[in-house]
């Protein structure tokens, strides 16, 4: 009896739990349905109304010229402007989200109207992936309430070329130029081809073709001969490289293989389109090949406090303020969380590109907590990078409240010794180099110091001054490029 009683109790508990779950499902299920209901315009749609594509499934591969058939259930089709009850007309949405459902559906290339009551249509799609969706509209092209719309499906349009077949896995590509590359105005481009051979135009050799270079243009019709002009360069002799001349600025490049008649294959053998930037090096100030700029005492992975002083080093060049045109000189720019800017233009001047046009070789910056990238880039008299550019490798630093990593702080706390009283010692006299002039004593009889370092001023030969150098060596590096003398504050 006890055993039966326990079993019965357990069965009651299970039954109660099931009922509770069912109740929760009904309640929360009702909430979910209520949340997903959409509201359209003033005209109601009947219960169970549904619009759909006939014989077209999500993920289908379709031809570029596609005939679509529209299905409608529990409603009738009527032209726009008709007051017929429980009716509407079709709208086809191509590569777009749903429009506002309480307003007239837009009428453009992405929202096709079939206001005459059509139930089929022929459209042309570019090669690639596309989305399609049907949305019914009332007499005023406004969706009903609730809206009658199909699920959005994705179709893929295969690229189709001319009558010549390409080999499986065939691919054409640039061998030495990547997307985003910076190149000279006169550049040699090398073409790569995989799983097919190169043959001159007019050759009937199977699984072969010849290269065409598209410059600053879209793909031409793929079932017709490729145009022959400045934007479509033909290499009908079977060349696998070419030297072209491009104007300074941004350009797009793309390779397209053609058959004996210059018609793309089926499927077409085409490379991704890449962007390049053309920079005329002759317009930039020359720099020694072994010139180098770098961070002093800072490396990749360093930890800094929010307010940090960063020191710049320069090898085989001198520092000169902006505006002074002297060979083999330049001034520093600090890039913070920024990519290298265009190398043929003045370096931007903003929060991510700090200019030190007075010839500074250090800077105190305020950085938010977290990770940051830092990079140095030297600029000429006009803030334009040299040729070749003199820039450091980007480094990543972490900014913490204390300027210490968590592990460093932990080790310091563990190894910290109790404080001991020591007799105060007289301050040490600052060390002075043999060839360094003695600092002048300012008013008040004390040396101007910051963290034990003198402040120096560079008095340039053109009469201007730049103060704030913390060491004589930094000041001397600036004077070496610009000319003048170093004076203590």
C-alpha positions as CSV (number, residue, x, y, z in Angstrom):
1,X,0.0,0.0,0.0
2,X,2.8,2.4,0.8
3,X,4.4,1.6,-2.4
4,X,1.2,2.3,-4.3
5,X,0.7,5.5,-2.4
6,X,4.2,6.7,-3.3
7,X,3.7,5.8,-7.0
8,X,0.3,7.5,-7.0
9,X,1.8,10.6,-5.5
10,X,4.6,10.7,-8.1
11,X,2.0,10.2,-10.9
12,X,0.0,13.2,-9.5
13,X,3.1,15.3,-9.3
14,X,4.0,14.4,-12.9
15,X,0.5,15.1,-14.1
16,X,0.4,18.5,-12.4
17,X,3.8,19.4,-13.9
18,X,2.6,18.5,-17.4
19,X,-0.6,20.6,-16.9
20,X,1.5,23.5,-15.7
21,X,3.8,23.3,-18.7
22,X,0.8,23.1,-21.1
23,X,-0.8,26.1,-19.4
24,X,2.4,28.0,-19.7
25,X,2.8,27.0,-23.3
26,X,-0.7,28.3,-24.1
27,X,-0.2,31.5,-22.3
28,X,3.3,32.3,-23.6
29,X,2.4,30.9,-27.0
30,X,-0.4,33.4,-27.2
31,X,1.9,36.2,-26.3
32,X,4.4,35.2,-29.0
33,X,1.6,35.1,-31.6
34,X,0.3,38.5,-30.4
35,X,3.8,40.0,-30.7
36,X,4.3,38.8,-34.2
37,X,1.0,40.2,-35.6
38,X,1.5,43.0,-38.1
39,X,-0.8,45.9,-38.9
40,X,-1.3,47.2,-42.4
41,X,-3.7,49.7,-43.9
42,X,-7.4,50.3,-43.4
43,X,-8.6,47.4,-45.6
44,X,-8.9,44.0,-43.8
45,X,-7.8,40.7,-45.3
46,X,-9.8,37.5,-44.7
47,X,-8.6,34.8,-42.3
48,X,-6.3,32.3,-44.0
49,X,-5.3,34.6,-46.9
50,X,-2.0,33.7,-48.3
51,X,0.2,34.7,-51.2
52,X,3.1,32.5,-52.5
53,X,5.4,31.7,-55.4
54,X,4.4,28.8,-57.6
55,X,7.1,26.3,-58.4
56,X,9.9,28.4,-56.8
57,X,11.6,27.3,-53.6
58,X,14.1,29.0,-51.3
59,X,17.7,28.4,-52.4
60,X,16.8,27.6,-56.0
61,X,19.3,28.2,-58.8
62,X,17.5,30.2,-61.5
63,X,18.4,31.7,-65.0
64,X,19.1,35.4,-65.3
65,X,15.8,35.8,-67.2
66,X,13.3,34.4,-64.8
67,X,9.5,33.9,-65.2
68,X,7.6,34.0,-61.9
69,X,4.1,32.8,-61.1
70,X,2.1,34.3,-58.2
71,X,-0.3,32.2,-56.2
72,X,-3.1,33.6,-53.9
73,X,-5.3,31.7,-51.5
74,X,-8.6,32.8,-49.9
75,X,-8.6,36.1,-51.7
76,X,-9.2,37.3,-55.2
77,X,-7.0,39.4,-57.6
78,X,-8.3,42.8,-58.7
79,X,-6.6,45.7,-60.4
80,X,-5.4,48.7,-58.5
81,X,-8.3,51.1,-57.9
82,X,-10.9,48.4,-57.7
83,X,-13.3,48.4,-54.6
84,X,-13.9,44.6,-54.8
85,X,-14.1,43.1,-51.4
86,X,-11.4,40.6,-50.2
87,X,-9.2,41.4,-53.2
88,X,-5.8,43.0,-54.0
89,X,-3.0,43.0,-56.5
90,X,0.6,41.7,-56.4
91,X,3.8,43.5,-55.6
92,X,7.2,41.8,-56.0
93,X,10.0,42.9,-53.6
94,X,13.5,42.3,-55.0
95,X,16.6,42.5,-52.7
96,X,14.8,44.7,-50.2
97,X,13.2,44.6,-46.7
98,X,9.5,45.0,-46.2
99,X,8.4,48.7,-46.6
100,X,6.1,50.4,-44.0
101,X,3.0,48.3,-44.0
102,X,0.5,51.2,-43.4
103,X,1.7,53.3,-46.3
104,X,1.6,52.9,-50.2
105,X,4.2,50.4,-51.4
106,X,7.0,52.2,-53.2
107,X,7.2,51.9,-56.9
108,X,10.8,51.4,-58.1
109,X,13.3,48.8,-59.2
110,X,13.1,47.0,-55.9
111,X,9.3,47.2,-55.6
112,X,7.6,46.0,-58.8
113,X,3.8,46.8,-59.1
114,X,1.4,44.6,-61.0
115,X,-1.6,46.9,-60.7
116,X,-3.3,45.5,-63.8
117,X,-3.9,42.3,-61.9
118,X,-1.1,40.2,-63.4
119,X,-0.4,36.8,-61.8
120,X,2.9,36.2,-63.5
121,X,5.9,38.3,-64.6
122,X,9.3,37.9,-66.3
123,X,12.2,39.6,-64.6
124,X,16.0,39.8,-65.4
125,X,18.5,39.4,-62.5
126,X,22.2,39.9,-62.4
127,X,24.4,36.9,-61.6
128,X,24.6,36.2,-57.9
129,X,22.3,35.9,-54.9
130,X,19.0,37.7,-54.7
131,X,15.9,37.8,-52.4
132,X,12.3,37.7,-53.6
133,X,9.1,38.3,-51.7
134,X,5.4,38.9,-52.6
135,X,3.3,41.5,-50.9
136,X,-0.4,42.1,-51.7
137,X,-1.7,45.6,-51.9
138,X,-5.2,47.1,-51.8
139,X,-6.7,49.4,-54.4
140,X,-4.4,52.2,-53.1
141,X,-1.3,49.9,-53.1
142,X,-1.4,49.8,-49.3
143,X,-1.0,46.4,-47.6
144,X,-4.0,44.9,-45.9
145,X,-4.5,44.2,-42.1
146,X,-3.1,41.7,-41.4
147,X,-0.7,42.0,-44.3
148,X,-0.8,39.3,-46.9
149,X,2.8,38.5,-47.8
150,X,5.0,35.5,-48.7
151,X,8.1,34.4,-46.8
152,X,11.2,36.0,-48.3
153,X,13.2,33.5,-50.3
154,X,16.7,33.5,-51.7
155,X,17.6,32.5,-55.2
156,X,20.9,32.2,-57.0
157,X,21.5,33.3,-60.6
158,X,24.2,31.3,-62.2
159,X,26.6,33.2,-64.5
160,X,26.1,32.1,-68.1
161,X,28.4,33.1,-70.9
162,X,28.8,32.0,-74.5
163,X,28.8,28.6,-76.2
164,X,32.3,27.5,-75.1
165,X,32.4,25.6,-71.8
166,X,35.0,26.2,-69.2
167,X,36.7,23.5,-67.2
168,X,35.4,22.5,-63.7
169,X,37.3,24.5,-61.1
170,X,38.7,27.0,-63.6
171,X,39.8,30.3,-62.0
172,X,41.6,33.4,-63.1
173,X,43.4,35.7,-60.6
174,X,46.0,38.4,-60.1
175,X,49.3,36.8,-58.9
176,X,50.9,39.8,-57.3
177,X,48.4,42.5,-56.6
178,X,45.9,42.4,-53.8
179,X,42.8,44.3,-53.1
180,X,43.7,47.7,-51.6
181,X,47.2,47.7,-53.0
182,X,49.2,50.9,-53.6
183,X,50.9,50.9,-57.0
184,X,52.9,53.2,-59.2
185,X,51.3,54.9,-62.2
186,X,53.2,52.5,-64.5
187,X,52.6,49.0,-63.1
188,X,53.2,45.5,-64.4
189,X,50.3,43.2,-63.7
190,X,50.6,39.4,-63.8
191,X,47.7,37.1,-64.7
192,X,47.2,33.6,-63.1
193,X,45.0,30.8,-64.5
194,X,44.0,27.6,-62.8
195,X,42.6,24.4,-64.4
196,X,42.7,25.9,-67.9
197,X,45.3,26.7,-70.5
198,X,46.1,30.0,-72.3
199,X,45.6,30.1,-76.0
200,X,45.6,33.0,-78.5
201,X,42.3,34.3,-79.9
202,X,41.1,32.2,-82.8
203,X,42.5,29.0,-81.4
204,X,40.1,26.0,-81.1
205,X,42.1,24.4,-78.3
206,X,39.8,22.8,-75.7
207,X,39.7,24.2,-72.2
208,X,41.6,27.3,-73.1
209,X,41.2,31.0,-73.5
210,X,42.9,34.4,-73.3
211,X,42.9,37.2,-70.8
212,X,41.0,40.5,-70.8
213,X,41.7,43.2,-68.2
214,X,38.8,45.3,-67.1
215,X,39.7,48.7,-65.7
216,X,37.2,50.9,-63.9
217,X,34.2,49.2,-65.4
218,X,31.5,46.6,-64.6
219,X,31.3,43.2,-66.2
220,X,30.1,43.4,-69.8
221,X,27.3,41.1,-71.2
222,X,28.7,37.6,-70.7
223,X,27.1,36.1,-73.8
224,X,28.6,38.6,-76.2
225,X,32.2,39.5,-77.4
226,X,34.0,41.5,-74.7
227,X,34.4,45.2,-75.8
228,X,37.9,46.4,-76.9
229,X,38.6,49.8,-75.6
230,X,40.5,51.7,-72.8
231,X,38.4,50.0,-70.1
232,X,38.6,46.5,-71.7
233,X,42.1,45.5,-72.6
234,X,42.5,42.4,-74.8
235,X,45.5,40.1,-74.7
236,X,44.7,37.9,-77.7
237,X,48.2,36.8,-78.3
238,X,48.1,34.8,-75.1
239,X,50.0,37.2,-72.8
240,X,50.0,36.4,-69.1
241,X,51.3,39.9,-68.0
242,X,50.9,43.5,-69.0
243,X,52.4,46.9,-68.2
244,X,49.7,49.5,-68.0
245,X,49.7,53.2,-67.1
246,X,47.1,54.5,-64.7
247,X,46.4,58.0,-63.5
248,X,47.0,58.8,-59.8
249,X,43.9,57.9,-57.7
250,X,41.7,55.0,-57.1
251,X,41.0,52.3,-59.7
252,X,39.3,48.9,-60.1
253,X,40.8,45.9,-61.8
254,X,39.2,42.6,-62.9
255,X,40.2,39.7,-65.1
256,X,37.9,38.0,-67.5
257,X,38.8,35.0,-69.7
258,X,37.5,34.9,-73.3
259,X,37.2,32.1,-75.8
260,X,38.6,32.2,-79.4
261,X,35.9,34.8,-80.3
262,X,36.5,36.9,-77.2
263,X,33.2,35.7,-75.6
264,X,33.3,34.6,-72.0
265,X,32.9,30.9,-71.3
266,X,30.0,29.1,-69.5
267,X,30.3,29.4,-66.6
268,X,32.4,32.6,-67.0
269,X,36.0,32.5,-65.7
270,X,36.2,35.9,-63.9
271,X,38.3,37.2,-61.0
272,X,36.9,39.2,-58.1
273,X,37.1,42.9,-58.8
274,X,39.9,44.6,-56.7
275,X,40.6,48.2,-55.8
276,X,44.1,49.7,-56.1
277,X,45.4,53.2,-55.4
278,X,47.9,54.7,-57.8
279,X,50.5,57.0,-56.2
280,X,53.0,59.0,-58.2
281,X,56.2,58.6,-56.2
282,X,57.9,61.3,-58.2
283,X,55.7,64.0,-56.6
284,X,56.8,62.9,-53.1
285,X,59.9,63.9,-51.1
286,X,62.7,61.3,-51.2
287,X,63.8,59.6,-48.1
288,X,66.9,57.5,-47.6
289,X,66.2,53.8,-48.1
290,X,67.5,53.0,-44.6
291,X,65.6,55.7,-42.8
292,X,63.6,54.4,-39.8
293,X,61.1,55.8,-37.3
294,X,60.3,54.0,-34.1
295,X,58.9,54.2,-30.5
296,X,61.4,54.6,-27.7
297,X,60.7,52.4,-24.7
298,X,57.4,51.2,-26.2
299,X,56.7,48.0,-27.9
300,X,53.8,45.8,-29.0
301,X,51.8,44.6,-26.0
302,X,52.9,47.4,-23.7
303,X,50.6,48.6,-20.9
304,X,50.1,52.4,-20.4
305,X,48.2,54.7,-18.1
306,X,45.4,56.9,-19.5
307,X,47.8,59.8,-19.7
308,X,51.1,58.6,-21.2
309,X,54.2,60.3,-22.6
310,X,55.3,58.7,-25.9
311,X,58.9,59.2,-27.3
312,X,59.7,59.1,-31.0
313,X,63.0,57.9,-32.4
314,X,64.4,58.5,-35.9
315,X,67.4,57.0,-37.6
316,X,69.3,58.3,-40.7
317,X,67.1,61.4,-41.0
318,X,66.8,64.7,-39.2
319,X,63.7,66.3,-37.6
320,X,62.5,69.5,-39.1
321,X,59.3,71.5,-38.4
322,X,56.6,71.5,-41.1
323,X,57.2,74.1,-43.7
324,X,61.0,73.7,-43.7
325,X,62.2,72.1,-46.9
326,X,65.6,70.5,-46.1
327,X,66.8,67.2,-47.6
328,X,66.4,64.1,-45.5
329,X,64.2,65.7,-42.9
330,X,60.7,65.4,-41.7
331,X,58.4,65.7,-38.7
332,X,56.4,63.1,-36.8
333,X,52.8,62.1,-37.0
334,X,51.2,59.7,-34.5
335,X,48.4,57.4,-35.9
336,X,46.0,56.2,-33.1
337,X,43.5,53.5,-34.0
338,X,43.8,54.4,-37.7
339,X,45.0,52.8,-40.9
340,X,47.8,54.3,-42.9
341,X,46.3,57.2,-44.9
342,X,46.9,57.7,-48.7
343,X,50.6,58.2,-49.2
344,X,50.3,60.8,-51.9
345,X,48.3,63.3,-49.9
346,X,48.8,65.3,-46.7
347,X,48.3,63.3,-43.6
348,X,44.9,64.1,-42.0
349,X,44.9,66.2,-38.9
350,X,42.4,64.9,-36.4
351,X,42.0,62.9,-33.2
352,X,43.4,59.8,-35.0
353,X,46.2,61.5,-36.8
354,X,48.2,63.8,-34.4
355,X,50.7,66.2,-36.0
356,X,53.9,67.4,-34.4
357,X,54.8,70.0,-37.0
358,X,56.9,72.0,-34.5
359,X,59.5,69.2,-34.6
360,X,58.5,67.5,-31.3
361,X,60.1,64.1,-30.6
362,X,57.7,63.2,-27.8
363,X,54.1,63.8,-26.9
364,X,51.7,63.3,-23.9
365,X,48.4,61.8,-25.0
366,X,45.2,60.9,-23.3
367,X,43.9,57.5,-24.3
368,X,40.6,55.8,-23.2
369,X,40.8,52.5,-21.3
370,X,41.2,49.5,-23.5
371,X,43.3,48.4,-26.4
372,X,44.7,50.8,-29.0
373,X,46.9,50.7,-32.0
374,X,49.8,53.2,-32.4
375,X,51.9,53.9,-35.4
376,X,54.4,56.6,-36.4
377,X,54.5,58.1,-39.9
378,X,57.0,60.8,-40.9
379,X,55.8,63.7,-43.1
380,X,57.7,66.2,-45.2
381,X,57.4,70.0,-45.2
382,X,53.8,69.7,-46.5
383,X,52.8,66.8,-44.2
384,X,53.0,64.3,-47.1
385,X,54.7,61.0,-46.5
386,X,58.1,60.5,-48.1
387,X,59.1,58.1,-50.9
388,X,59.6,55.4,-49.6
389,X,57.4,56.1,-46.7
390,X,59.1,56.3,-43.3
391,X,56.8,54.6,-40.8
392,X,57.0,52.3,-37.9
393,X,55.1,49.0,-37.6
394,X,51.8,49.4,-35.9
395,X,51.8,48.2,-32.2
396,X,49.0,47.4,-29.9
397,X,48.9,48.8,-26.4
398,X,46.6,48.3,-23.5
399,X,45.5,51.3,-21.4
400,X,44.6,50.6,-17.7
401,X,43.8,52.9,-14.8
402,X,47.2,52.2,-13.2
403,X,49.3,51.7,-16.2
404,X,50.0,48.1,-15.1
405,X,48.6,44.8,-16.2
406,X,46.7,42.7,-13.7
407,X,49.6,40.2,-13.4
408,X,52.2,42.9,-12.9
409,X,50.1,44.5,-10.1
410,X,49.6,41.2,-8.4
411,X,53.4,40.4,-8.5
412,X,54.2,43.8,-7.1
413,X,51.7,43.4,-4.3
414,X,53.1,40.0,-3.4
415,X,56.8,41.1,-3.4
416,X,56.2,44.5,-1.8
417,X,58.3,45.0,1.3
418,X,57.2,47.0,4.4
419,X,58.3,50.7,4.3
420,X,61.4,51.6,6.2
421,X,62.5,55.0,7.4
422,X,65.5,56.4,5.7
423,X,67.4,59.5,6.2
424,X,66.7,62.0,3.5
425,X,69.5,62.5,1.1
426,X,70.4,65.7,-0.7
427,X,69.1,65.8,-4.3
428,X,71.5,64.5,-6.9
429,X,73.0,67.0,-9.3
430,X,71.8,66.4,-12.8
431,X,74.3,64.7,-15.1
432,X,75.5,66.9,-18.0
433,X,77.2,65.7,-21.1
434,X,80.7,66.9,-21.9
435,X,79.6,68.9,-25.0
436,X,76.3,70.0,-23.4
437,X,76.1,73.7,-22.5
438,X,75.2,74.4,-18.8
439,X,71.6,75.1,-18.2
440,X,70.7,78.7,-17.3
441,X,69.3,79.3,-13.9
442,X,65.8,80.8,-14.2
443,X,64.3,83.4,-11.8
444,X,64.1,82.0,-8.3
445,X,67.4,80.3,-8.4
446,X,66.2,76.7,-9.3
447,X,66.4,74.7,-12.4
448,X,63.2,74.1,-14.3
449,X,62.6,70.3,-14.1
450,X,59.9,67.8,-14.9
451,X,60.5,64.2,-13.5
452,X,64.2,65.1,-13.2
453,X,64.6,66.2,-16.8
454,X,65.5,69.7,-18.1
455,X,63.2,71.5,-20.5
456,X,65.0,72.8,-23.7
457,X,64.0,75.1,-26.4
458,X,65.1,75.0,-30.1
459,X,65.8,78.4,-31.5
460,X,65.6,78.0,-35.2
461,X,67.7,79.9,-37.7
462,X,64.5,81.5,-39.1
463,X,63.8,83.2,-35.8
464,X,61.1,80.9,-34.5
465,X,61.3,78.9,-31.2
466,X,60.0,75.5,-30.1
467,X,60.1,74.8,-26.3
468,X,59.2,71.6,-24.5
469,X,62.1,69.2,-25.3
470,X,62.9,67.2,-22.2
471,X,66.4,66.3,-23.2
472,X,69.3,68.1,-24.9
473,X,69.6,65.1,-27.3
474,X,66.0,65.6,-28.5
475,X,66.6,69.3,-29.1
476,X,69.8,68.6,-30.9
477,X,68.1,66.1,-33.2
478,X,65.7,68.8,-34.2
479,X,68.4,71.4,-34.8
480,X,70.3,68.9,-36.9
481,X,67.4,68.9,-39.4
482,X,66.3,72.6,-39.2
483,X,69.4,74.5,-38.1
484,X,69.7,76.7,-35.0
485,X,70.7,76.4,-31.4
486,X,69.4,74.6,-28.2
487,X,68.7,76.8,-25.2
488,X,67.5,75.7,-21.7
489,X,64.4,77.3,-20.3
